[in-house]
Amino acid sequence: MAPPKSPTDDRAPAPDPTTPDVLDPAPGSGDLRRELLLMKAFQSRIAGPLLRRFADPQQILETGMAFWPSRVVLTAVELGVFTELAVRPLSQQELMDRLNWHPRAAGPFLNALVDMSLLRRDRAGRYTNSRQAALFLDRAKPSYIGGLMELSSTRLYDLWSGLGDLLRTGKPGAEEEQGESEFFSTLYGDQTALRKFLAGMTGISTGEAMLIAARFPWKRFRTFLDVGAAQGALPVRVALTHAHIRGVSYDLPAVQPIFEEYVESFGLGDRIRFTSGDMFAGPLPSADVISFGHVLHGYSETVRRELIAKAYTAVPPGGALLVYDAMTDPARKQNLISSLSSLNIMLEMREGFEATTTQCADWFRDAGFVNIKKRHLIGPTSMVYGRRPGSLSRSNDGY
């Protein structure tokens, strides 16, 4: 004989007391049912923390709204906040008076910089730079990288609003590449815009240049030619690291005063000089090492191969070519910044793109270079270098 049924056997299981009551979904409403189940799980004190760990939308929201903090940092650099605070601590009112700010937005703006660990606020309410901001965002210091921030604020920020058009048309959004115009010929005609652009390139290149100066085998060589050296971040760091090296920047004439001003600020005018010229017009000047930094990525594969072939002819036997860009590396699991950099140069120039390190090494090999090396530097940037077969003579020591 079967035991009698408990009066509670036909009831639904007791609800999780940690989960709020929600409406029962209507029969057949699958989407609503899934939404309610998901909501219950998120609200549960037991299952919620685990689920949020794997299905939290916060990262998506932060990425999508990343232009908020970006705009704060770019604006602070552009307005010179960190340079002002490098002189002495200032209160909110003093910053407002110095920078002509309206009181309505000043407080939240400064609070955001504090929360981003770029500023510190003492008990008296005075603001100072954090260590990183003091080192990298004070215009008076040689370690200043804010040129890239200023370039981003005045140029790249708006340029990226054309990303949808780039995806639809494949055409850059830069004004300098519209119609028959060409990026560098237009940019180099405006000295103010050129100065900002070159300072931005220094912001990109300074950390990379320090590592190249340490990791490339400079001891084997005595002279180098940096094609399109901008202000001279790489020549300066190489010269500071290796006392035996003498170098040249090879660029269009409009760059010369900007380059020489930067080099002289380091007291290196006797070892680094400027030679004006066009890398597309005729052969390149000769040197033990020729480098292209953030130059080749603006051009088609055909043009890159032509320039690499010119470099092969210009370096002596035993000489070397060095290329560094935000190249994607097939061996790296994560190439996000390289991909973004590729989109950026596509927005800037008609044929621009970031190559892979493998592609670049193949171009070297096809030109005749040997002993080709691929080395990651910092962030998205990698260098590829190779040697022309033969032994390097010292006949050009007087270079």
FISEVO-697991 format. One record per residue (C-alpha): x, y, z; residue in three letters. Coordinates in pm, whole numbers, padded with zeros to 5 digits. Example, Ala and Ser with C-alpha at 12.3 -4.5 7.8 and 13.67 -1.06 7.14 Angstrom:
<rec <01230; -00450; 00780>; "ALA">
<rec <01367; -00106; 00714>; "SER">
END
This chain:
<rec <00000; 00000; 00000>; "MET">
<rec <00141; 00334; -00107>; "ALA">
<rec <00213; 00590; 00162>; "PRO">
<rec <-00020; 00886; 00174>; "PRO">
<rec <00089; 01194; -00027>; "LYS">
<rec <00212; 01488; 00165>; "SER">
<rec <-00008; 01794; 00119>; "PRO">
<rec <00302; 01985; 00001>; "THR">
<rec <00410; 01742; -00273>; "ASP">
<rec <00223; 01923; -00551>; "ASP">
<rec <00357; 02265; -00462>; "ARG">
<rec <00630; 02445; -00659>; "ALA">
<rec <00975; 02450; -00499>; "PRO">
<rec <01025; 02726; -00245>; "ALA">
<rec <01170; 03038; -00410>; "PRO">
<rec <01522; 03160; -00339>; "ASP">
<rec <01465; 03400; -00048>; "PRO">
<rec <01754; 03617; -00172>; "THR">
<rec <01586; 03686; -00508>; "THR">
<rec <01308; 03949; -00542>; "PRO">
<rec <00967; 03840; -00667>; "ASP">
<rec <00910; 03905; -01038>; "VAL">
<rec <00611; 03861; -01266>; "LEU">
<rec <00556; 03516; -01413>; "ASP">
<rec <00601; 03531; -01789>; "PRO">
<rec <00297; 03476; -02008>; "ALA">
<rec <00282; 03134; -02176>; "PRO">
<rec <00474; 03125; -02505>; "GLY">
<rec <00654; 03455; -02451>; "SER">
<rec <01005; 03312; -02494>; "GLY">
<rec <01192; 03641; -02509>; "ASP">
<rec <01024; 03771; -02195>; "LEU">
<rec <01081; 03440; -02017>; "ARG">
<rec <01455; 03450; -02094>; "ARG">
<rec <01476; 03815; -01984>; "GLU">
<rec <01306; 03740; -01653>; "LEU">
<rec <01525; 03437; -01586>; "LEU">
<rec <01836; 03643; -01659>; "LEU">
<rec <01713; 03922; -01434>; "MET">
<rec <01645; 03675; -01150>; "LYS">
<rec <01995; 03533; -01183>; "ALA">
<rec <02156; 03879; -01181>; "PHE">
<rec <01955; 03979; -00874>; "GLN">
<rec <02041; 03667; -00677>; "SER">
<rec <02293; 03718; -00401>; "ARG">
<rec <02426; 03368; -00465>; "ILE">
<rec <02433; 03331; -00844>; "ALA">
<rec <02449; 03702; -00928>; "GLY">
<rec <02818; 03775; -00850>; "PRO">
<rec <02934; 03472; -01048>; "LEU">
<rec <02711; 03553; -01344>; "LEU">
<rec <02812; 03918; -01348>; "ARG">
<rec <03174; 03810; -01359>; "ARG">
<rec <03118; 03637; -01693>; "PHE">
<rec <02830; 03841; -01836>; "ALA">
<rec <02879; 04196; -01706>; "ASP">
<rec <02799; 04463; -01969>; "PRO">
<rec <03010; 04721; -01783>; "GLN">
<rec <03319; 04666; -02001>; "GLN">
<rec <03113; 04721; -02316>; "ILE">
<rec <02969; 05040; -02170>; "LEU">
<rec <03311; 05168; -02062>; "GLU">
<rec <03461; 05096; -02404>; "THR">
<rec <03173; 05258; -02588>; "GLY">
<rec <03188; 05567; -02368>; "MET">
<rec <03568; 05584; -02352>; "ALA">
<rec <03559; 05916; -02535>; "PHE">
<rec <03441; 06080; -02211>; "TRP">
<rec <03767; 06032; -02014>; "PRO">
<rec <03965; 06066; -02337>; "SER">
<rec <03820; 06411; -02397>; "ARG">
<rec <03901; 06513; -02039>; "VAL">
<rec <04268; 06415; -02073>; "VAL">
<rec <04307; 06569; -02419>; "LEU">
<rec <04150; 06895; -02304>; "THR">
<rec <04368; 06912; -01993>; "ALA">
<rec <04683; 06869; -02202>; "VAL">
<rec <04569; 07116; -02466>; "GLU">
<rec <04488; 07380; -02201>; "LEU">
<rec <04822; 07331; -02027>; "GLY">
<rec <04686; 07216; -01689>; "VAL">
<rec <04985; 06992; -01615>; "PHE">
<rec <05236; 07256; -01721>; "THR">
<rec <05074; 07511; -01487>; "GLU">
<rec <05080; 07268; -01196>; "LEU">
<rec <05446; 07182; -01261>; "ALA">
<rec <05535; 07531; -01132>; "VAL">
<rec <05348; 07503; -00801>; "ARG">
<rec <05029; 07358; -00647>; "PRO">
<rec <04716; 07556; -00729>; "LEU">
<rec <04363; 07567; -00592>; "SER">
<rec <04056; 07530; -00809>; "GLN">
<rec <04000; 07905; -00800>; "GLN">
<rec <04360; 07976; -00901>; "GLU">
<rec <04333; 07735; -01195>; "LEU">
<rec <04005; 07895; -01297>; "MET">
<rec <04166; 08240; -01289>; "ASP">
<rec <04479; 08132; -01479>; "ARG">
<rec <04297; 07932; -01747>; "LEU">
<rec <03980; 08142; -01772>; "ASN">
<rec <03741; 07863; -01674>; "TRP">
<rec <03376; 07895; -01580>; "HIS">
<rec <03307; 07766; -01224>; "PRO">
<rec <03020; 07540; -01333>; "ARG">
<rec <03242; 07275; -01496>; "ALA">
<rec <03577; 07326; -01321>; "ALA">
<rec <03502; 07106; -01018>; "GLY">
<rec <03387; 06791; -01202>; "PRO">
<rec <03669; 06835; -01455>; "PHE">
<rec <03940; 06844; -01187>; "LEU">
<rec <03771; 06565; -00990>; "ASN">
<rec <03783; 06345; -01302>; "ALA">
<rec <04157; 06408; -01341>; "LEU">
<rec <04210; 06315; -00976>; "VAL">
<rec <04008; 05993; -01020>; "ASP">
<rec <04218; 05911; -01329>; "MET">
<rec <04532; 05944; -01111>; "SER">
<rec <04669; 06230; -01319>; "LEU">
<rec <04621; 06491; -01045>; "LEU">
<rec <04640; 06481; -00666>; "ARG">
<rec <04445; 06702; -00426>; "ARG">
<rec <04577; 06781; -00078>; "ASP">
<rec <04376; 06857; 00235>; "ARG">
<rec <04386; 07229; 00161>; "ALA">
<rec <04221; 07165; -00177>; "GLY">
<rec <04531; 07241; -00384>; "ARG">
<rec <04605; 07033; -00693>; "TYR">
<rec <04941; 06888; -00798>; "THR">
<rec <05052; 06659; -01079>; "ASN">
<rec <05083; 06286; -01024>; "SER">
<rec <05428; 06141; -01090>; "ARG">
<rec <05332; 06022; -01437>; "GLN">
<rec <05171; 06352; -01531>; "ALA">
<rec <05472; 06546; -01400>; "ALA">
<rec <05710; 06335; -01610>; "LEU">
<rec <05517; 06305; -01935>; "PHE">
<rec <05265; 06592; -01957>; "LEU">
<rec <05470; 06898; -01858>; "ASP">
<rec <05559; 07084; -02180>; "ARG">
<rec <05881; 07212; -02024>; "ALA">
<rec <06031; 06861; -01986>; "LYS">
<rec <06215; 06670; -02262>; "PRO">
<rec <06010; 06362; -02164>; "SER">
<rec <05687; 06539; -02270>; "TYR">
<rec <05461; 06314; -02477>; "ILE">
<rec <05166; 06550; -02479>; "GLY">
<rec <05236; 06646; -02839>; "GLY">
<rec <05049; 06332; -02940>; "LEU">
<rec <04764; 06431; -02707>; "MET">
<rec <04750; 06778; -02860>; "GLU">
<rec <04750; 06631; -03210>; "LEU">
<rec <04474; 06392; -03109>; "SER">
<rec <04269; 06675; -02959>; "SER">
<rec <04295; 06916; -03251>; "THR">
<rec <04303; 06667; -03539>; "ARG">
<rec <04246; 06299; -03478>; "LEU">
<rec <03945; 06326; -03247>; "TYR">
<rec <03725; 06477; -03518>; "ASP">
<rec <03888; 06272; -03794>; "LEU">
<rec <03763; 05950; -03633>; "TRP">
<rec <03404; 06063; -03672>; "SER">
<rec <03452; 05965; -04038>; "GLY">
<rec <03511; 05596; -03959>; "LEU">
<rec <03169; 05499; -04096>; "GLY">
<rec <03247; 05677; -04424>; "ASP">
<rec <03583; 05496; -04442>; "LEU">
<rec <03405; 05162; -04406>; "LEU">
<rec <03157; 05254; -04678>; "ARG">
<rec <03395; 05413; -04928>; "THR">
<rec <03750; 05312; -04832>; "GLY">
<rec <03849; 05677; -04866>; "LYS">
<rec <04032; 05883; -04601>; "PRO">
<rec <03857; 06160; -04413>; "GLY">
<rec <04158; 06393; -04386>; "ALA">
<rec <04111; 06724; -04565>; "GLU">
<rec <04468; 06698; -04695>; "GLU">
<rec <04374; 06389; -04899>; "GLU">
<rec <04064; 06526; -05068>; "GLN">
<rec <04052; 06574; -05446>; "GLY">
<rec <04399; 06612; -05593>; "GLU">
<rec <04557; 06712; -05263>; "SER">
<rec <04827; 06499; -05099>; "GLU">
<rec <04874; 06470; -04724>; "PHE">
<rec <05234; 06577; -04671>; "PHE">
<rec <05254; 06840; -04945>; "SER">
<rec <04949; 07009; -04791>; "THR">
<rec <05059; 06969; -04428>; "LEU">
<rec <05413; 07090; -04490>; "TYR">
<rec <05277; 07411; -04638>; "GLY">
<rec <05134; 07519; -04300>; "ASP">
<rec <05417; 07575; -04051>; "GLN">
<rec <05186; 07590; -03747>; "THR">
<rec <05006; 07267; -03837>; "ALA">
<rec <05339; 07103; -03924>; "LEU">
<rec <05489; 07193; -03587>; "ARG">
<rec <05191; 07035; -03406>; "LYS">
<rec <05211; 06726; -03626>; "PHE">
<rec <05584; 06677; -03567>; "LEU">
<rec <05542; 06726; -03192>; "ALA">
<rec <05274; 06456; -03205>; "GLY">
<rec <05518; 06224; -03381>; "MET">
<rec <05767; 06286; -03100>; "THR">
<rec <05497; 06186; -02852>; "GLY">
<rec <05450; 05859; -03038>; "ILE">
<rec <05817; 05786; -03094>; "SER">
<rec <06000; 05882; -02774>; "THR">
<rec <05948; 05555; -02583>; "GLY">
<rec <06013; 05351; -02896>; "GLU">
<rec <06329; 05548; -02972>; "ALA">
<rec <06469; 05478; -02626>; "MET">
<rec <06426; 05105; -02680>; "LEU">
<rec <06562; 05111; -03036>; "ILE">
<rec <06869; 05294; -02907>; "ALA">
<rec <06922; 05009; -02660>; "ALA">
<rec <06817; 04702; -02861>; "ARG">
<rec <06948; 04762; -03213>; "PHE">
<rec <07321; 04669; -03257>; "PRO">
<rec <07446; 05028; -03296>; "TRP">
<rec <07799; 04940; -03181>; "LYS">
<rec <07865; 04786; -03522>; "ARG">
<rec <07793; 05114; -03702>; "PHE">
<rec <07910; 05474; -03701>; "ARG">
<rec <07658; 05667; -03911>; "THR">
<rec <07283; 05662; -03966>; "PHE">
<rec <07022; 05834; -04176>; "LEU">
<rec <06669; 05870; -04035>; "ASP">
<rec <06426; 05930; -04320>; "VAL">
<rec <06143; 06156; -04206>; "GLY">
<rec <06282; 06197; -03853>; "ALA">
<rec <06017; 06456; -03753>; "ALA">
<rec <06159; 06657; -03460>; "GLN">
<rec <06434; 06400; -03414>; "GLY">
<rec <06322; 06167; -03133>; "ALA">
<rec <06519; 05870; -03267>; "LEU">
<rec <06841; 06052; -03369>; "PRO">
<rec <06855; 06224; -03030>; "VAL">
<rec <06806; 05902; -02828>; "ARG">
<rec <07060; 05712; -03037>; "VAL">
<rec <07316; 05990; -02999>; "ALA">
<rec <07255; 06014; -02624>; "LEU">
<rec <07301; 05638; -02586>; "THR">
<rec <07600; 05589; -02821>; "HIS">
<rec <07871; 05854; -02814>; "ALA">
<rec <08039; 05721; -03132>; "HIS">
<rec <07729; 05764; -03353>; "ILE">
<rec <07667; 06055; -03588>; "ARG">
<rec <07334; 06095; -03765>; "GLY">
<rec <07133; 06282; -04022>; "VAL">
<rec <06764; 06355; -04063>; "SER">
<rec <06652; 06344; -04424>; "TYR">
<rec <06328; 06534; -04478>; "ASP">
<rec <06162; 06818; -04668>; "LEU">
<rec <06308; 07168; -04610>; "PRO">
<rec <06011; 07293; -04402>; "ALA">
<rec <06109; 07054; -04121>; "VAL">
<rec <06465; 07186; -04079>; "GLN">
<rec <06408; 07471; -03827>; "PRO">
<rec <06178; 07253; -03612>; "ILE">
<rec <06427; 06966; -03617>; "PHE">
<rec <06729; 07182; -03538>; "GLU">
<rec <06550; 07356; -03250>; "GLU">
<rec <06470; 07019; -03091>; "TYR">
<rec <06820; 06876; -03143>; "VAL">
<rec <06986; 07188; -03003>; "GLU">
<rec <06773; 07164; -02689>; "SER">
<rec <06974; 06846; -02613>; "PHE">
<rec <07309; 07002; -02709>; "GLY">
<rec <07358; 06759; -02999>; "LEU">
<rec <07390; 06998; -03291>; "GLY">
<rec <07752; 06893; -03350>; "ASP">
<rec <07660; 06525; -03398>; "ARG">
<rec <07318; 06535; -03562>; "ILE">
<rec <07248; 06741; -03870>; "ARG">
<rec <06968; 06795; -04120>; "PHE">
<rec <06981; 06728; -04493>; "THR">
<rec <06685; 06840; -04701>; "SER">
<rec <06551; 06615; -04971>; "GLY">
<rec <06259; 06411; -05100>; "ASP">
<rec <06274; 06035; -05050>; "MET">
<rec <06080; 05987; -05373>; "PHE">
<rec <06315; 06201; -05584>; "ALA">
<rec <06636; 06023; -05668>; "GLY">
<rec <06857; 05803; -05449>; "PRO">
<rec <06880; 05824; -05072>; "LEU">
<rec <07200; 05957; -04911>; "PRO">
<rec <07439; 05685; -04795>; "SER">
<rec <07485; 05582; -04430>; "ALA">
<rec <07573; 05268; -04234>; "ASP">
<rec <07213; 05245; -04111>; "VAL">
<rec <06899; 05384; -04272>; "ILE">
<rec <06575; 05398; -04076>; "SER">
<rec <06209; 05458; -04159>; "PHE">
<rec <06000; 05524; -03848>; "GLY">
<rec <05622; 05564; -03888>; "HIS">
<rec <05683; 05653; -04253>; "VAL">
<rec <05619; 05345; -04466>; "LEU">
<rec <05273; 05282; -04318>; "HIS">
<rec <05134; 05575; -04515>; "GLY">
<rec <05199; 05420; -04854>; "TYR">
<rec <05106; 05125; -05073>; "SER">
<rec <05300; 04800; -05075>; "GLU">
<rec <05452; 04894; -05412>; "THR">
<rec <05589; 05222; -05275>; "VAL">
<rec <05721; 05051; -04962>; "ARG">
<rec <05908; 04798; -05171>; "ARG">
<rec <06057; 05080; -05381>; "GLU">
<rec <06179; 05267; -05073>; "LEU">
<rec <06326; 04952; -04919>; "ILE">
<rec <06509; 04885; -05247>; "ALA">
<rec <06644; 05243; -05240>; "LYS">
<rec <06769; 05184; -04887>; "ALA">
<rec <06943; 04864; -04997>; "TYR">
<rec <07133; 05061; -05261>; "THR">
<rec <07217; 05344; -05020>; "ALA">
<rec <07364; 05137; -04736>; "VAL">
<rec <07714; 04994; -04792>; "PRO">
<rec <07783; 04619; -04780>; "PRO">
<rec <07739; 04523; -04417>; "GLY">
<rec <07507; 04820; -04360>; "GLY">
<rec <07153; 04785; -04227>; "ALA">
<rec <06794; 04898; -04274>; "LEU">
<rec <06560; 04952; -03978>; "LEU">
<rec <06182; 04997; -04004>; "VAL">
<rec <05949; 05052; -03711>; "TYR">
<rec <05571; 05098; -03718>; "ASP">
<rec <05262; 04985; -03529>; "ALA">
<rec <05283; 04658; -03720>; "MET">
<rec <05055; 04370; -03630>; "THR">
<rec <05241; 04064; -03510>; "ASP">
<rec <05089; 03726; -03598>; "PRO">
<rec <05266; 03579; -03295>; "ALA">
<rec <05086; 03815; -03055>; "ARG">
<rec <04745; 03714; -02929>; "LYS">
<rec <04630; 04075; -02902>; "GLN">
<rec <04682; 04335; -03176>; "ASN">
<rec <04405; 04580; -03088>; "LEU">
<rec <04613; 04899; -03093>; "ILE">
<rec <04783; 04796; -03417>; "SER">
<rec <04440; 04745; -03574>; "SER">
<rec <04326; 05085; -03447>; "LEU">
<rec <04647; 05242; -03576>; "SER">
<rec <04580; 05087; -03916>; "SER">
<rec <04235; 05246; -03920>; "LEU">
<rec <04389; 05578; -03816>; "ASN">
<rec <04639; 05587; -04104>; "ILE">
<rec <04359; 05483; -04342>; "MET">
<rec <04163; 05786; -04223>; "LEU">
<rec <04472; 05999; -04286>; "GLU">
<rec <04605; 05870; -04620>; "MET">
<rec <04462; 05704; -04932>; "ARG">
<rec <04691; 05400; -04937>; "GLU">
<rec <04793; 05378; -04573>; "GLY">
<rec <04772; 05060; -04364>; "PHE">
<rec <04972; 04883; -04094>; "GLU">
<rec <05156; 04581; -04232>; "ALA">
<rec <05237; 04267; -04038>; "THR">
<rec <05591; 04206; -03920>; "THR">
<rec <05596; 03902; -04150>; "THR">
<rec <05506; 04112; -04455>; "GLN">
<rec <05774; 04365; -04371>; "CYS">
<rec <06037; 04094; -04327>; "ALA">
<rec <05939; 03950; -04666>; "ASP">
<rec <05991; 04290; -04831>; "TRP">
<rec <06337; 04307; -04675>; "PHE">
<rec <06419; 03959; -04798>; "ARG">
<rec <06297; 04030; -05151>; "ASP">
<rec <06518; 04342; -05164>; "ALA">
<rec <06826; 04136; -05075>; "GLY">
<rec <06866; 04195; -04701>; "PHE">
<rec <06979; 03907; -04481>; "VAL">
<rec <06987; 03830; -04106>; "ASN">
<rec <06641; 03982; -04074>; "ILE">
<rec <06510; 04027; -03722>; "LYS">
<rec <06163; 04109; -03589>; "LYS">
<rec <06142; 04263; -03244>; "ARG">
<rec <05850; 04400; -03045>; "HIS">
<rec <05927; 04738; -02885>; "LEU">
<rec <05646; 04892; -02682>; "ILE">
<rec <05268; 04906; -02712>; "GLY">
<rec <05171; 04825; -03072>; "PRO">
<rec <05513; 04908; -03219>; "THR">
<rec <05760; 04655; -03358>; "SER">
<rec <06083; 04695; -03550>; "MET">
<rec <06217; 04491; -03837>; "VAL">
<rec <06579; 04519; -03938>; "TYR">
<rec <06819; 04343; -04171>; "GLY">
<rec <07171; 04367; -04308>; "ARG">
<rec <07303; 04404; -04661>; "ARG">
<rec <07543; 04114; -04734>; "PRO">
<rec <07912; 04194; -04704>; "GLY">
<rec <08150; 04355; -04457>; "SER">
<rec <08124; 04715; -04346>; "LEU">
<rec <08428; 04926; -04430>; "SER">
<rec <08527; 05231; -04228>; "ARG">
<rec <08593; 05453; -04529>; "SER">
<rec <08301; 05676; -04438>; "ASN">
<rec <08421; 05763; -04084>; "ASP">
<rec <08434; 06127; -04180>; "GLY">
<rec <08059; 06135; -04251>; "TYR">
END
